[in-house]
C-alpha cells in the first residue's frame, strides 16, 4: 500500500491558504497606495488637502497592517492544520486483518544499567528511567530505554539494519504519527528474525510481518498507540525523551 493514499487533507485548509496569500497581496497594494499618498503630500498643497492625504495614508496603513496580521493567521493556521491532519492517527484506521500476540507482562520497574529480558524483543519488564524521542533511528537504541517508551504507549517498529531504502522511507513516514502523549519509533534491530521483515511492538503486544505491509502496521498503530500502563499528557511529554 502506498502511503500517499493515506494523506488526503481537507480542501478547506488549502482554500484558507489561498485566501491568506490573497489577503497578503492586498496588504502590499495598501502599503503601495499609502506610500503614494505620502509622496503626494507636498508643500504646494493647501492645508485641507494635506490633512486629507494624511488621513488617507493613516487609513491605508491601518488597513494594510490589519490585512498582514489576518494573512499571517490564515496561512499559519492552514499550514499547521494541514501538517497535523497529514499525520492524524485516524488515517491509520485501516481495519486490516492482523495477527497480534499478547505477551506476558514482566512488570514495569525502573533500574539503571544493563538489564536482561525474558523475550528476545521485550515488550515489558524492568527498564531504564529514561525514554527516547519519537522518530526514525539509524542506530540501535537499548532495550532498557525502548521498553520505557512502550510503557508510555509508544509503538516501536523493529527493522533489519540492512533494510532497503524504500522500506526505510516508508517506516520514516509512519514515525510522524502521534496520539496524545504517545508516538512511533522505528529502530534497526539484528534480533528481528531472518524470515520476518519487521517486528512491531506495543506494551505486551507483538506483531511479526514476513513482508512489510503499511495497512497492517497502520492498523496495529491505530489499535495500540497510547495504551501503555503509564500515559503522559502531550503537553508534558512533547515528543518523548522527557521521562
N, C-alpha and C positions, 0 to 999 in steps of 0.2 A: 504493500500500500504506500503510495506516495504521500508524504506528509503535507504536500501542497493542498491536498483535498481537505485538510483539517484547518485551513487558515482563512475562511471566509469571514471578513469583518463586516459590520453593519454599514450600509450605504450612507446612513445619516452622518457618520463620523467623517466620511470623505466629503460630503456636502458642506459640513461645518468647516473643514479645512479650506475649501474653495471660497466660502463666504469670508473667512478670516483674511485670506490673501486679497480678495476684492476690496475689503474694508481698508486694508493696509495701503492699497493703491490709491484709494480715495483720500486717505490721510496725507499722502505725498502731494496729491493735487492741491489739497487745502494749504499745505505749507508753501507751495509754489505761489498760490494766489495771495497768501499773506505777505510773502516776500515782494511780490509785485505791488501790493498796496503800500508797502513801506517805501519802495522806490518812488512811487508816485507822489509821496508826501514831501514836496519841495517848498522852499521859501517863497516861491512865487504864488502859492495858493493862498486863498483867503482863510481866515481863522476857522470859519464854519466848515470849509472844505477839508481843512486839516483834521478837525475833530471827527468828521465823518469817516475819513480814511483811517484814522487811529482806531475808531470804534470797529470798523470793518476788519482791520488787521487783528485786533484782540479777539473778535468773534471767530475769525478763521483759525487763529492759533488754538483757542479753546476747543473748537470743534475737532481740529486735527489731533490734539493731544488725546481727546476722548476716543477718537477713531483708532489711534495707535494702541491704546490700552485694550479696547474691545477686540482689535485684531489679534493681539498677543494672547488674550484669553481664549478666543476661538481656536487659534492654531494650536496653542498649548493643550487645551482640553482634547482636541481631536487627536493629536499625536499620542497623548497619554492613554486615552481610551482605546485607540487602535492597537497600541502595543499590549495593553492589558487584555484586550479581547483576543488578540492573536494567540496568547498563551493561557487562555481560560481553560481550567481543568474540565469544564463542561464539554469542550471539544473532544475530550478523550472518552466520553461516554459512548463507546462504540459497540458495546454488547457482544464482543467477540467471545466465542466459547473458549474458555481457558481452563487448564488443569493446574490447580494450586495445591501444594502440600502444606498442611498445618503442622508446624514443627513443635517439638516440646519446648516449653518455656523454662529456660535455665536461670531465671531471675534477672535482676537489673541493679545489682550493687555497683558501687564505684570503687576503683582502685587504680593507683598509679603503676607504671611499669608494664612489662611484657606479661601477657596472660595467656592461658591455654584454653581451648574451646573443644567441646564435645563434637561439634559439627565442623566439617571442613570449611564451609562458608557459613559462619554463625549468623543466626537471626535473633539471638537473645543472649543473656549471660552478663556476668560482671564485666564492666568496661571502664574506659578512661573517663575522668570527669570532664574531658574536653571533646567537643564535636567539631565537625568540618563544615565549611561553606558549601552551599548547593553548587552544582555545576559539573562541568566535564573535566576529568583528571587524566593527565598523560602519565603520571607516576602513581604507583600503588600506595594508597594510604593504609594505615594499620587497622586491623580488625578492631582493636581496642577503641578507636575513635569512630569507626563505621557503625559499630553496634550502638554507640551513644546516639548517632543520627537516627537509627531505626527506632530507638526508644521515643524519640520526639515525633515519630510518624513520617519520617522521610522514606523515600523509595531509593534503592540502590540497584543500578544495572551493572553487573559484572561482565566484562568482555575480555576476550583473549588479547594479550599485549600486542600480538602481530595481526590484529584485525584489519581488514582493508579500509581504506579511507572512506569509501562510500558508506560503510556501516558506521564509522566514527562520526560522520557528518549527521547521520540520522539520529544517533544517540545524543549528540550535542544539542540538536533541536529539542529533544524531549527534556533535557535538563533545565529548560527555561520555564517549565510549568511549576506552579506553586499553588498551594491552598492553605489559607490561614498562615500558621507559622511553620508549615512543612514544605519540603521541596524534593527535588530529584537530583541524584548524583550518578554519574557514570564513571566507573573506575576500572583500570586494567587489572586483571587478576589471573595468574597462572593456575589457580585452583579450579577454574572453570573446566569441567570435564571435556576431554578432547572431542567427544561426539555431540557436544552442545555448543551452540554459537554464543548464547548469552544465558546468564542466570540472573533473575530479577528477584529481589527480596524486599520484604517489609518486616515489621516486628512479628516473629514466629510464622512467617509466610515465605514460601519459596516456589518460584515457577522457573522451570528449565525449558529452553527452547532449542530444539535441534537446528532450526533455521529462524533467524530473527524475523519477527512479524510485528509491524508497527501497531496494527489493530489490537493484537494480543497484549503487547506491552502497554499500550494506551489504556486498555480495559483494566489491566492489573493496577496501573497507577490510579485510575479513577476510583476503583473499588477500595484501595488500601491506603491512599495518602491521607495523612493527618489522623491516623487511627492508632498511633502508638500509645503506650500506657501513660506517657507524660507529654501533654500537649502544651506548647508555649505560644502565647499570642504573637501575631506577626509584628506588632509594634515593639515587642521585646526581642524577638529572635532575629528579625531583619536579615534573612538570607542564610541563617545558620552560622556556625562558628562563634557563637556568643556564650555558650554554656561552659 
